[in-house]
Amino acid sequence: MEPAQTLYNQTATHFTLPLFVRKDTEVEGRVIADLAETFLSTLLFPGTQVTALHTKRPGMGAKLNMGPFTDSRWKAAQKKILNNDYAVVSLEAGTPDFPNQKIWFTAHVNPIGRDERIGAGTWKVMCSVSYLRHLAASPAKVEALLQLAKQAWDETPGGPAYGYGHLAITLARPIFDPRTPSPPGALPWEFINPPAERVHAVPIAYGGNDIELNLEPLYVQDHGIKGAFWANFLSAAYVDMAGGQALLKSKLNGMRVEPLQHGGLLVVATDSPLPEDTNDTRERFWRLDEALQPAFISREQATEMKRGMLGYFYRERPPLR
């Protein structure tokens, strides 16, 4: 991953768009194959090359098969995907002339008739900030990104539980040194916690496995959403929690609000995933936060460890303004 960059007075390392799938949802291999092909045909720029293909069979103990992308490996993988033999499929692409411009597609789901032990499945598109700048300059590519996510939502049986798309940061774990004692009262997971105070109307999402693996069970059990971001994919349960479609549309006048399959709703704050820092942009994110706050995770429903991972996105929080 490229070095972190400062955006909206905060640090970001990448852009991420995950959709979280309930663990009991079984997905046809055809859906994985179709989404991978959509990714390859719509989100890569001329000169971008697919460089890696990783796969994993379902079940405990199955190892990730990592290797370079070749036509022969991809054709062989496609046959196994269509036969429901893979629970994980990951593609990586990059631009040789600009090494920091990278983009990934990952599917981790329960294939039909298989037994993948997961807390939640995921469809995910992730890219470096430099690739996002390139993508954000093309309205057609921005729309392709949203359409890929909508395709994943529509073709998942029953629909995913939740999803978001936004600039993000994954904090590096500190190097453990047994000679350095922790401060009194410090908890071992505190290094991953997002800030408790907001420094800008446009937030940065705090992600990575340390956070998402802890919070995704709450997302898929309809306990609440992660926050208010550029793109927000809400299931019917979260639409109701936020007051219903009519209320959301009235509160979010001027934003993109459109129905998804299975009673869901897509809310997009700005045309670009990398909007200019203007008064209008800030106002949009303030209004978005106010509208979605009733659907945030409640601190009262989260364990002590998970409360800090919510940052300033929690249901009982006092109004921001």
C-alpha positions as CSV (number, residue, x, y, z in Angstrom):
1,M,0.0,0.0,0.0
2,E,1.2,3.5,-0.8
3,P,2.2,5.9,2.0
4,A,-0.6,7.5,4.0
5,Q,-2.0,10.8,2.7
6,T,-3.6,13.8,4.5
7,L,-7.1,14.5,3.3
8,Y,-9.8,16.6,5.1
9,N,-7.2,17.2,8.0
10,Q,-7.0,13.5,8.6
11,T,-4.9,10.6,7.4
12,A,-6.1,8.1,4.8
13,T,-4.3,5.0,3.4
14,H,-6.9,3.8,0.9
15,F,-10.5,3.7,-0.3
16,T,-12.7,0.7,0.6
17,L,-16.2,-0.4,-0.4
18,P,-17.3,-3.6,1.5
19,L,-20.7,-5.2,1.5
20,F,-21.3,-7.4,4.5
21,V,-23.2,-10.7,3.9
22,R,-25.0,-12.7,6.6
23,K,-23.0,-15.8,7.4
24,D,-25.8,-18.2,6.6
25,T,-26.3,-16.8,3.1
26,E,-25.2,-19.2,0.4
27,V,-24.1,-17.6,-2.9
28,E,-23.9,-19.3,-6.3
29,G,-20.5,-19.4,-7.9
30,R,-21.9,-17.8,-11.0
31,V,-22.4,-14.6,-8.9
32,I,-18.7,-14.5,-7.9
33,A,-17.7,-15.1,-11.5
34,D,-20.0,-12.4,-12.9
35,L,-18.8,-9.8,-10.3
36,A,-15.2,-10.6,-11.0
37,E,-15.8,-10.1,-14.8
38,T,-17.6,-6.8,-14.1
39,F,-14.7,-5.6,-12.1
40,L,-12.2,-6.5,-14.8
41,S,-14.3,-5.0,-17.6
42,T,-15.4,-1.7,-15.9
43,L,-13.0,-0.6,-13.2
44,L,-9.6,-0.9,-14.9
45,F,-8.1,1.9,-16.9
46,P,-6.1,1.4,-20.1
47,G,-2.7,0.3,-19.1
48,T,-3.8,-1.3,-15.9
49,Q,-2.8,-4.9,-15.6
50,V,-4.2,-7.7,-13.5
51,T,-1.2,-8.9,-11.4
52,A,-2.4,-11.4,-8.8
53,L,-5.1,-14.1,-8.3
54,H,-5.8,-15.6,-4.9
55,T,-8.3,-18.3,-4.2
56,K,-9.4,-20.5,-1.3
57,R,-11.6,-23.5,-1.0
58,P,-14.4,-23.5,1.7
59,G,-13.9,-25.1,5.1
60,M,-11.6,-25.0,8.1
61,G,-8.0,-25.5,7.3
62,A,-8.2,-24.7,3.7
63,K,-5.2,-22.6,2.6
64,L,-5.1,-19.4,0.5
65,N,-3.7,-20.2,-2.9
66,M,-1.7,-17.1,-3.9
67,G,-0.1,-16.5,-7.2
68,P,0.3,-14.3,-10.2
69,F,-2.6,-13.7,-12.6
70,T,-2.3,-15.6,-15.9
71,D,-5.0,-16.4,-18.4
72,S,-4.5,-20.1,-17.8
73,R,-4.9,-19.7,-14.0
74,W,-7.9,-17.5,-14.4
75,K,-9.6,-20.0,-16.8
76,A,-9.0,-22.8,-14.4
77,A,-10.3,-20.7,-11.5
78,Q,-13.4,-19.8,-13.3
79,K,-14.4,-23.4,-13.8
80,K,-13.9,-24.0,-10.0
81,I,-15.8,-20.9,-9.1
82,L,-18.8,-21.9,-11.3
83,N,-18.7,-25.3,-9.6
84,N,-18.9,-23.6,-6.1
85,D,-15.5,-24.8,-5.2
86,Y,-14.1,-21.5,-4.0
87,A,-15.1,-19.4,-1.0
88,V,-12.5,-16.7,-1.6
89,V,-11.6,-15.1,-4.9
90,S,-9.3,-12.1,-4.9
91,L,-8.0,-10.1,-7.9
92,E,-5.3,-7.4,-7.8
93,A,-4.5,-5.0,-10.6
94,G,-2.1,-2.1,-11.0
95,T,-0.5,0.4,-13.4
96,P,3.1,-0.5,-14.2
97,D,4.1,3.1,-14.9
98,F,2.5,4.3,-11.6
99,P,3.3,1.6,-8.9
100,N,1.0,3.2,-6.3
101,Q,-2.1,3.0,-8.5
102,K,-3.6,-0.3,-7.4
103,I,-7.1,-1.8,-7.1
104,W,-8.5,-5.0,-5.6
105,F,-11.7,-7.0,-5.8
106,T,-12.3,-9.7,-3.2
107,A,-15.2,-12.1,-2.6
108,H,-15.4,-14.1,0.6
109,V,-18.7,-15.9,0.8
110,N,-20.4,-19.2,1.5
111,P,-20.7,-21.1,-1.8
112,I,-23.9,-23.1,-2.4
113,G,-23.7,-26.5,-0.6
114,R,-20.4,-25.8,1.1
115,D,-19.4,-25.0,4.7
116,E,-17.2,-21.9,5.0
117,R,-17.0,-20.9,8.7
118,I,-17.3,-17.1,8.7
119,G,-18.8,-14.4,11.0
120,A,-19.9,-12.5,7.9
121,G,-19.2,-12.8,4.2
122,T,-17.9,-9.8,2.2
123,W,-17.9,-8.4,-1.3
124,K,-15.1,-5.7,-1.4
125,V,-13.5,-3.3,-3.8
126,M,-10.5,-1.5,-2.5
127,C,-8.0,0.9,-4.1
128,S,-5.1,3.1,-3.3
129,V,-5.7,6.8,-2.9
130,S,-3.7,7.5,-6.1
131,Y,-6.0,5.1,-8.0
132,L,-9.0,6.8,-6.4
133,R,-7.9,10.2,-7.7
134,H,-7.7,8.7,-11.2
135,L,-11.1,7.0,-10.7
136,A,-12.8,10.1,-9.2
137,A,-11.8,12.2,-12.3
138,S,-14.0,9.9,-14.4
139,P,-17.7,10.1,-13.6
140,A,-18.2,7.0,-15.7
141,K,-15.8,5.0,-13.5
142,V,-17.4,6.3,-10.3
143,E,-20.8,5.1,-11.7
144,A,-19.2,1.8,-12.6
145,L,-18.0,1.4,-9.0
146,L,-21.5,2.0,-7.6
147,Q,-23.0,-0.3,-10.3
148,L,-20.7,-3.1,-9.3
149,A,-21.7,-2.8,-5.7
150,K,-25.4,-2.6,-6.7
151,Q,-24.9,-5.8,-8.8
152,A,-23.4,-7.5,-5.8
153,W,-26.3,-6.3,-3.6
154,D,-29.0,-7.4,-6.1
155,E,-27.5,-10.8,-6.8
156,T,-26.9,-11.8,-3.1
157,P,-29.9,-13.9,-1.9
158,G,-31.8,-11.7,0.5
159,G,-29.3,-8.9,-0.1
160,P,-26.3,-8.1,2.1
161,A,-27.0,-6.7,5.6
162,Y,-25.0,-3.4,5.1
163,G,-22.2,-1.8,3.2
164,Y,-20.3,1.5,2.8
165,G,-17.8,3.1,0.6
166,H,-15.3,5.8,1.8
167,L,-11.7,6.8,2.3
168,A,-10.2,4.7,5.0
169,I,-7.2,4.0,7.2
170,T,-5.9,0.8,8.6
171,L,-3.6,1.4,11.6
172,A,-0.4,-0.6,11.8
173,R,-0.1,-2.7,14.9
174,P,2.6,-1.5,17.2
175,I,5.6,-3.7,17.6
176,F,5.2,-5.7,20.8
177,D,8.0,-5.2,23.3
178,P,7.7,-7.2,26.5
179,R,10.3,-4.9,28.1
180,T,7.9,-1.9,27.7
181,P,5.0,-2.2,30.1
182,S,1.6,-0.7,29.1
183,P,0.4,2.4,30.8
184,P,-1.8,1.8,33.8
185,G,-5.4,1.1,32.7
186,A,-4.5,0.7,29.0
187,L,-6.4,-1.9,27.1
188,P,-4.4,-4.0,24.6
189,W,-6.8,-3.1,21.7
190,E,-6.8,0.6,22.2
191,F,-4.3,1.3,19.5
192,I,-6.9,0.4,16.8
193,N,-9.6,2.7,18.1
194,P,-10.8,5.6,15.9
195,P,-10.7,9.1,17.4
196,A,-13.5,10.0,19.8
197,E,-13.7,13.6,18.5
198,R,-14.5,14.7,15.0
199,V,-12.0,17.0,13.3
200,H,-13.8,17.5,10.0
201,A,-17.3,17.1,8.5
202,V,-15.9,14.5,6.0
203,P,-14.8,11.5,8.1
204,I,-12.2,8.9,7.5
205,A,-13.4,5.3,8.0
206,Y,-11.2,3.2,10.4
207,G,-11.0,-0.3,9.0
208,G,-8.8,-3.4,8.9
209,N,-9.4,-6.8,10.3
210,D,-8.9,-5.7,13.9
211,I,-12.0,-3.5,13.7
212,E,-14.2,-5.0,11.0
213,L,-13.9,-8.6,12.3
214,N,-15.2,-7.3,15.6
215,L,-17.9,-5.1,14.3
216,E,-19.2,-7.0,11.3
217,P,-21.3,-9.5,13.5
218,L,-23.2,-6.4,14.7
219,Y,-23.8,-5.2,11.1
220,V,-25.2,-8.5,10.0
221,Q,-27.3,-9.0,13.1
222,D,-29.1,-5.7,12.4
223,H,-27.6,-4.0,15.5
224,G,-26.4,-0.9,13.6
225,I,-24.2,0.5,10.9
226,K,-20.6,1.7,11.0
227,G,-21.3,5.4,10.3
228,A,-22.2,8.0,7.7
229,F,-19.9,7.8,4.6
230,W,-19.7,8.7,0.9
231,A,-21.7,5.7,-0.2
232,N,-24.1,3.9,2.2
233,F,-25.8,0.7,1.4
234,L,-28.7,0.1,3.8
235,S,-30.8,-3.0,4.2
236,A,-34.5,-2.7,4.9
237,A,-33.9,-3.1,8.6
238,Y,-31.5,-0.1,8.7
239,V,-33.8,2.0,6.5
240,D,-36.6,1.4,9.0
241,M,-34.2,2.2,11.9
242,A,-33.3,5.5,10.3
243,G,-37.0,6.4,10.0
244,G,-38.0,5.0,6.6
245,Q,-37.4,5.9,3.0
246,A,-39.7,8.9,2.9
247,L,-38.0,10.5,5.9
248,L,-34.5,9.8,4.6
249,K,-35.3,11.3,1.2
250,S,-36.7,14.5,2.8
251,K,-33.6,14.9,5.1
252,L,-31.2,14.1,2.3
253,N,-32.7,16.4,-0.3
254,G,-30.2,16.9,-3.1
255,M,-28.2,13.7,-2.5
256,R,-28.5,10.5,-4.5
257,V,-31.0,8.3,-2.7
258,E,-32.3,5.3,-4.6
259,P,-33.9,2.0,-3.8
260,L,-32.0,-1.3,-3.8
261,Q,-33.4,-4.8,-4.2
262,H,-34.7,-6.5,-1.0
263,G,-36.1,-3.3,0.4
264,G,-32.7,-1.6,0.7
265,L,-31.6,1.9,0.0
266,L,-28.4,3.5,-1.5
267,V,-27.4,6.9,-0.2
268,V,-24.5,8.7,-1.9
269,A,-23.4,12.0,-0.3
270,T,-21.6,13.6,-3.3
271,D,-21.0,13.0,-7.0
272,S,-17.3,12.2,-6.3
273,P,-15.8,9.8,-3.7
274,L,-13.1,12.5,-3.3
275,P,-15.1,15.7,-3.1
276,E,-13.7,19.2,-2.9
277,D,-13.6,20.6,0.6
278,T,-16.3,23.1,0.2
279,N,-19.1,24.4,2.4
280,D,-21.6,22.4,0.4
281,T,-19.6,19.2,0.9
282,R,-19.4,19.8,4.6
283,E,-23.1,20.5,4.9
284,R,-23.9,17.3,3.0
285,F,-21.9,15.2,5.4
286,W,-23.3,16.9,8.5
287,R,-26.9,16.3,7.2
288,L,-26.0,12.7,6.3
289,D,-24.7,12.1,9.8
290,E,-27.8,13.5,11.4
291,A,-30.1,11.4,9.2
292,L,-28.3,8.1,9.7
293,Q,-27.4,8.5,13.4
294,P,-30.6,6.5,14.6
295,A,-29.1,3.5,12.7
296,F,-25.6,3.7,14.2
297,I,-24.5,1.0,16.6
298,S,-25.5,1.6,20.2
299,R,-22.7,1.8,22.7
300,E,-25.1,0.1,25.2
301,Q,-25.3,-3.0,22.9
302,A,-21.5,-3.2,22.3
303,T,-19.0,-4.8,24.6
304,E,-16.4,-2.7,26.3
305,M,-13.8,-3.7,23.7
306,K,-16.1,-2.8,20.8
307,R,-17.3,0.6,22.2
308,G,-14.0,2.3,21.5
309,M,-14.0,0.9,17.9
310,L,-17.2,2.9,17.2
311,G,-15.3,6.3,17.4
312,Y,-17.8,9.1,17.2
313,F,-20.4,7.1,15.3
314,Y,-22.7,5.8,17.9
315,R,-26.4,6.1,18.4
316,E,-26.5,7.9,21.8
317,R,-23.9,10.5,20.8
318,P,-25.0,14.1,21.4
319,P,-25.7,16.2,18.3
320,L,-22.6,17.3,16.5
321,R,-23.9,20.8,15.9
